[in-house]
Amino acid sequence: MPVETTAIEGLLVVRWDTHGDDRGFFRQTYQRHEIEEALGRQINFVQGNHSRSGPGVLRGFHAEPWDKLVYAANGRVLAVIADIRPDSRTFAQTLSFHLGDPPGERIRLFITEGLANSFMAEGDGVADYLYDVGDYWRPDVTKRSVAWDDPDLAVQWPVSDPTLSAADQANPTLRQMFPHHPRWSSS
């Protein structure tokens, strides 16, 4: 089956074969029913987004109140997904994926509502990151954002001084967001 579960509940890898020849390649990137079967629930994507980032640009960690299906259509990105759901058994855990052009993988990631998505353009060129989302963007939507360099997430980013938006520079850590979480008493 082209949809694989991961150690973080609600984070799926969607992997399809690439068929290439001297003209280029063709790849199917997902079938909705396969994702629904893996999740055990229906999904509905209502808006598509396209983000272009230059080398060293880092976006996130952002957790909006909707599902996302992400894909690197051009270039390479390091995508890192963090579980910032305080009631989750995998709270504060991350999984990393190199997506896009070789040596990345041509996979899609399904990211359940509440998980935080972050990505960084790798290499010397631009990276195009496409994501379908399960709700329409509205300016009043409350999202959770976490510091890209949160020491509890301990992500090994490829550069130590990425290009960040002003908003991403000001994101809190998980300990600041959830100061009384039981995980902190065990670390």
Disulfide bonds with the S-S distance in Angstrom:
none
